[in-house]
Amino acid sequence: MRAALCERFEGIDAVQLGETADPRPAEDEVLIDVHAASVSYMDCLMSRGGYQLKPPLPYVPGSDAAGVVVAVGDKVDRFRPGDRVACSNWFGAFAERMVAKAGSCARLPDTVDFVVGSGVLYGYLTAWYALAERARVQAGETVLVTGAAGGVGSACVEVAQVLGGRVIAAVGSPSKAAFARDAGADHVIDYSHDDVRERVKAITGGQGIDVGVDNVGGDLFLTLARLMRWNGRLIPMGFTGGDIPSLPMNLPLLKNYSIVGVFSGAWMTNCPDEAARASGTIMTMVGDGRLKPRIDRVLPLKQAQEAMRAVAERRVQGRIVLKVR
């Protein structure tokens, strides 16, 4: 089958279109004919050996896809051949076929096409796990999301809105501000030239934020750490800025707030039934229009390298999708 293959942990330049054997599903897995696959920052990190998980080389990048079930393992009873699904795995999506655990798959509503469906699970399931399961966002709370124009960031903006939060979106350029507003943010801060701390104080009347979701890291995370309200929850989601910050622990001590880790991939592995229920909830919301995944552009599989580079360089608003079939 055709696939984008990473032969060496040397980054995006090591990803080339090639041929590899079709995967075979284990007893708890589903085999999918991939129609579309979306690109995430995790895919870029993994290609250079910078992610928590290192697959055996050579491997097929790509965590999120949508397509049609071809076969199921002996212990799978939720799906059957012919079902339209979205699916997620640590890698394997940038190919004509991939396998995924049954608990990491969700049926696509008839109103959701493969391109949109391919971008749902990674972004929205991460956002749901962070905000609904881990932070337990309550109606009326103020939620600040950094990197709010990216795939996960924009999903966090939408999910926070669905949960009744008052959302402040922080973005890295003026061109991304309109995108964040369209995603449902109540307020937008451009941290390329705005003073984030002063803007948040102005927006909240000096009260600060209840929940901070940081996708960027570095100094921006430390700024959020100084803006938390009493009993708040600060979520280090990712480090697209490149710097993993260290936190002076007197800050959460004085405000009695929590640092809440979010690793949705491990949650899906360790709590597959919970993740499957959440996936069903999210797909229902996408199907009825309460959540609206935003697609930046669609490229052919042969341009996987170009798509990954755009994500790595933060030139994306929403998700880039690779059209496989």
C-alpha positions as CSV (number, residue, x, y, z in Angstrom):
1,M,0.0,0.0,0.0
2,R,1.0,3.6,-0.4
3,A,2.2,5.4,2.7
4,A,4.3,8.2,4.0
5,L,7.3,6.5,5.7
6,C,9.7,7.8,8.2
7,E,13.0,5.9,7.9
8,R,15.0,7.8,10.5
9,F,14.3,10.0,13.5
10,E,15.7,13.1,11.6
11,G,12.5,15.1,11.4
12,I,10.1,16.0,8.6
13,D,12.7,15.7,5.8
14,A,13.0,12.0,6.6
15,V,9.3,11.4,5.7
16,Q,8.9,10.2,2.1
17,L,6.1,8.6,0.1
18,G,6.7,4.8,-0.4
19,E,5.2,1.4,-0.3
20,T,4.8,-0.9,2.8
21,A,2.8,-3.9,3.7
22,D,-0.8,-3.7,4.7
23,P,-1.3,-3.8,8.5
24,R,-3.3,-6.7,10.1
25,P,-5.7,-6.1,13.0
26,A,-5.1,-7.7,16.4
27,E,-8.1,-9.2,18.3
28,D,-9.1,-5.9,19.7
29,E,-8.4,-3.7,16.7
30,V,-10.1,-2.5,13.6
31,L,-8.6,-2.3,10.1
32,I,-9.6,0.8,8.2
33,D,-9.4,1.9,4.5
34,V,-8.2,5.5,5.1
35,H,-9.9,8.2,3.1
36,A,-8.5,11.2,4.9
37,A,-5.9,11.8,7.7
38,S,-5.2,15.0,9.7
39,V,-1.8,16.2,10.7
40,S,-0.9,17.1,14.3
41,Y,2.1,18.6,16.1
42,M,2.6,15.2,17.8
43,D,3.3,13.7,14.3
44,C,6.1,16.3,13.8
45,L,7.6,15.7,17.2
46,M,7.6,11.9,16.7
47,S,9.4,12.2,13.3
48,R,12.4,13.6,15.1
49,G,12.3,11.3,18.0
50,G,11.1,14.0,20.3
51,Y,7.8,12.5,21.5
52,Q,7.3,10.2,24.6
53,L,6.8,7.2,22.3
54,K,9.3,6.1,19.6
55,P,7.9,3.6,17.2
56,P,10.2,1.0,15.5
57,L,11.7,2.2,12.3
58,P,10.5,2.6,9.6
59,Y,7.1,3.7,10.6
60,V,4.1,5.5,9.1
61,P,3.4,8.9,10.8
62,G,-0.2,10.1,11.5
63,S,-2.4,9.7,14.5
64,D,-5.9,10.7,13.2
65,A,-7.9,9.4,10.3
66,A,-11.3,8.6,8.9
67,G,-12.4,6.0,6.5
68,V,-14.3,2.7,6.1
69,V,-13.9,-0.5,8.2
70,V,-12.4,-3.4,6.2
71,A,-12.1,-6.0,8.9
72,V,-12.3,-6.4,12.7
73,G,-10.5,-8.5,15.3
74,D,-12.1,-11.5,17.0
75,K,-12.9,-9.5,20.2
76,V,-14.5,-6.5,18.4
77,D,-18.3,-6.3,18.4
78,R,-18.9,-2.5,18.1
79,F,-17.9,-2.3,14.5
80,R,-18.3,-4.3,11.3
81,P,-17.0,-4.0,7.7
82,G,-18.6,-1.1,5.9
83,D,-18.9,1.2,8.9
84,R,-17.8,4.8,8.4
85,V,-15.5,5.7,11.3
86,A,-13.0,8.2,12.6
87,C,-10.1,6.5,14.3
88,S,-7.0,7.4,16.3
89,N,-3.7,5.6,17.0
90,W,-0.2,6.7,18.0
91,F,0.9,6.4,14.3
92,G,0.0,4.8,11.0
93,A,-2.6,7.2,9.6
94,F,-0.7,8.5,6.6
95,A,-1.3,5.4,4.6
96,E,-4.0,3.7,2.5
97,R,-4.8,1.4,5.5
98,M,-4.3,1.6,9.2
99,V,-5.3,-0.2,12.4
100,A,-6.7,1.3,15.6
101,K,-8.1,-0.1,18.8
102,A,-11.8,-0.4,18.7
103,G,-12.0,1.9,21.8
104,S,-10.2,4.6,19.7
105,C,-12.8,4.6,16.9
106,A,-16.1,6.3,16.6
107,R,-18.8,6.1,14.0
108,L,-19.1,9.0,11.7
109,P,-22.6,10.6,11.5
110,D,-24.0,10.7,8.0
111,T,-23.7,14.5,8.0
112,V,-19.9,14.4,8.6
113,D,-17.6,13.7,5.7
114,F,-14.2,12.0,5.9
115,V,-12.2,15.2,5.7
116,V,-13.9,16.8,8.6
117,G,-14.1,13.4,10.5
118,S,-10.4,12.9,10.3
119,G,-9.7,15.9,12.4
120,V,-12.2,15.2,15.2
121,L,-10.8,12.7,17.6
122,Y,-7.2,14.0,18.3
123,G,-8.3,17.6,18.8
124,Y,-11.7,17.4,20.3
125,L,-11.1,14.3,22.4
126,T,-8.0,16.0,23.9
127,A,-10.1,19.1,24.5
128,W,-12.9,17.2,26.1
129,Y,-10.6,15.2,28.3
130,A,-8.8,18.3,29.4
131,L,-11.9,20.5,30.1
132,A,-14.8,18.2,30.9
133,E,-13.0,15.3,32.6
134,R,-9.8,16.8,34.1
135,A,-10.6,20.5,34.8
136,R,-14.4,20.0,35.3
137,V,-15.2,23.4,33.8
138,Q,-18.4,24.8,35.2
139,A,-20.8,27.3,33.5
140,G,-19.6,30.8,34.1
141,E,-16.0,30.1,34.7
142,T,-13.3,32.0,32.7
143,V,-11.2,29.8,30.5
144,L,-8.0,31.0,28.7
145,V,-6.6,29.0,25.8
146,T,-3.2,29.7,24.3
147,G,-2.4,28.6,20.7
148,A,-6.1,29.0,20.2
149,A,-6.0,29.0,16.4
150,G,-4.4,25.5,16.2
151,G,-6.2,22.2,15.9
152,V,-6.3,21.4,19.6
153,G,-6.5,25.0,20.7
154,S,-9.5,25.8,18.6
155,A,-11.2,22.6,19.8
156,C,-10.6,23.8,23.4
157,V,-12.2,27.1,22.6
158,E,-15.3,25.3,21.3
159,V,-15.5,22.7,24.0
160,A,-15.2,25.4,26.7
161,Q,-18.0,27.3,25.1
162,V,-20.2,24.1,25.0
163,L,-19.5,23.7,28.7
164,G,-20.7,27.2,29.5
165,G,-17.3,28.8,30.0
166,R,-16.3,32.4,29.2
167,V,-13.5,32.0,26.8
168,I,-10.4,34.1,26.3
169,A,-8.4,33.0,23.2
170,A,-4.7,33.8,23.0
171,V,-3.1,33.7,19.6
172,G,0.3,34.5,18.1
173,S,-0.5,36.8,15.2
174,P,-3.2,39.3,14.1
175,S,-4.2,37.0,11.3
176,K,-5.3,34.4,13.7
177,A,-7.5,36.7,15.8
178,A,-10.5,36.5,13.5
179,F,-10.2,32.7,13.3
180,A,-10.4,32.5,17.1
181,R,-13.4,34.7,17.3
182,D,-15.1,32.6,14.7
183,A,-14.4,29.5,16.8
184,G,-16.5,31.1,19.6
185,A,-14.0,33.0,21.8
186,D,-15.6,35.8,23.8
187,H,-12.3,37.8,23.9
188,V,-9.1,37.5,21.9
189,I,-5.5,38.4,22.9
190,D,-2.7,38.6,20.4
191,Y,0.4,37.8,22.5
192,S,2.7,38.8,19.6
193,H,2.1,42.4,20.7
194,D,-0.4,42.5,23.6
195,D,0.6,42.4,27.2
196,V,-1.2,39.2,28.2
197,R,-1.2,39.8,31.9
198,E,-2.6,43.4,31.6
199,R,-5.2,42.4,29.0
200,V,-6.5,39.5,31.2
201,K,-6.7,41.7,34.2
202,A,-8.7,44.2,32.2
203,I,-11.1,41.5,30.8
204,T,-11.7,39.9,34.2
205,G,-11.8,43.0,36.3
206,G,-8.5,42.0,38.0
207,Q,-10.0,38.6,39.0
208,G,-7.9,36.4,36.7
209,I,-8.8,33.0,35.2
210,D,-10.4,29.8,36.5
211,V,-8.9,27.5,33.9
212,G,-5.7,28.0,31.8
213,V,-5.0,25.7,28.9
214,D,-1.5,26.3,27.5
215,N,-0.4,24.8,24.2
216,V,2.7,26.9,23.8
217,G,4.9,26.7,26.9
218,G,7.8,28.9,27.8
219,D,7.2,32.3,29.3
220,L,3.5,32.2,28.3
221,F,2.9,29.4,30.7
222,L,4.5,31.3,33.5
223,T,2.3,34.3,32.7
224,L,-0.8,32.1,33.0
225,A,0.6,30.8,36.3
226,R,0.4,34.3,37.7
227,L,-3.1,34.9,36.5
228,M,-4.9,32.0,38.2
229,R,-7.8,32.5,40.5
230,W,-8.3,30.7,43.9
231,N,-9.0,27.0,43.3
232,G,-8.2,27.3,39.6
233,R,-6.8,24.6,37.3
234,L,-3.7,25.2,35.1
235,I,-3.3,22.7,32.2
236,P,0.1,22.3,30.5
237,M,-1.2,20.8,27.2
238,G,1.8,21.2,24.9
239,F,5.0,23.1,24.1
240,T,4.7,24.2,20.5
241,G,6.9,27.2,21.3
242,G,9.7,24.7,22.0
243,D,10.5,25.5,25.7
244,I,9.2,23.3,28.5
245,P,8.7,25.7,31.4
246,S,9.6,25.2,35.1
247,L,7.1,26.6,37.7
248,P,7.9,28.3,41.0
249,M,5.7,26.2,43.3
250,N,4.8,29.1,45.6
251,L,2.4,30.2,42.9
252,P,-0.1,27.3,43.1
253,L,0.5,27.2,46.9
254,L,-0.6,30.8,47.4
255,K,-3.7,30.6,45.2
256,N,-4.6,27.0,46.1
257,Y,-4.8,26.1,42.4
258,S,-4.0,22.8,40.7
259,I,-1.6,21.9,37.9
260,V,-3.6,19.4,35.9
261,G,-1.7,17.0,33.5
262,V,-3.5,16.0,30.3
263,F,-2.2,13.1,28.2
264,S,-5.3,12.0,26.2
265,G,-3.5,9.2,24.4
266,A,-2.7,7.4,27.6
267,W,-6.3,8.0,28.8
268,M,-7.6,6.3,25.7
269,T,-5.3,3.4,26.3
270,N,-5.9,3.0,30.0
271,C,-9.6,3.9,30.0
272,P,-10.9,2.7,26.6
273,D,-14.6,2.6,27.7
274,E,-14.6,6.1,29.1
275,A,-12.8,7.4,25.9
276,A,-15.2,5.6,23.7
277,R,-18.2,7.2,25.4
278,A,-16.6,10.6,25.1
279,S,-15.9,10.0,21.4
280,G,-19.5,9.2,20.8
281,T,-20.6,12.3,22.6
282,I,-18.2,14.4,20.6
283,M,-19.3,12.9,17.3
284,T,-22.9,13.6,18.1
285,M,-22.1,17.2,18.7
286,V,-20.1,17.4,15.4
287,G,-23.0,15.8,13.6
288,D,-25.6,18.2,15.0
289,G,-23.4,21.3,14.5
290,R,-22.6,22.2,18.1
291,L,-19.0,21.6,17.4
292,K,-17.6,22.7,14.0
293,P,-14.1,21.4,13.1
294,R,-12.2,23.9,11.0
295,I,-10.1,22.7,8.1
296,D,-7.2,24.9,7.1
297,R,-6.5,23.1,3.8
298,V,-6.6,19.7,2.1
299,L,-3.5,18.3,0.5
300,P,-2.8,14.9,-1.3
301,L,-0.9,12.2,0.6
302,K,2.3,12.9,-1.4
303,Q,2.5,16.3,0.2
304,A,2.6,14.9,3.8
305,Q,6.0,16.6,4.3
306,E,4.7,20.0,3.3
307,A,1.6,19.5,5.6
308,M,3.8,18.5,8.6
309,R,6.1,21.5,8.0
310,A,3.2,23.9,8.1
311,V,2.1,22.5,11.4
312,A,5.6,22.6,12.9
313,E,6.0,26.2,11.8
314,R,2.6,27.2,13.2
315,R,1.2,28.3,9.9
316,V,-2.1,26.6,10.4
317,Q,-5.5,27.7,11.5
318,G,-7.5,24.6,12.4
319,R,-6.3,21.3,10.9
320,I,-4.5,20.3,7.7
321,V,-5.9,17.2,6.2
322,L,-4.2,14.7,3.8
323,K,-6.6,13.2,1.2
324,V,-5.6,9.6,0.8
325,R,-8.5,8.2,-1.4
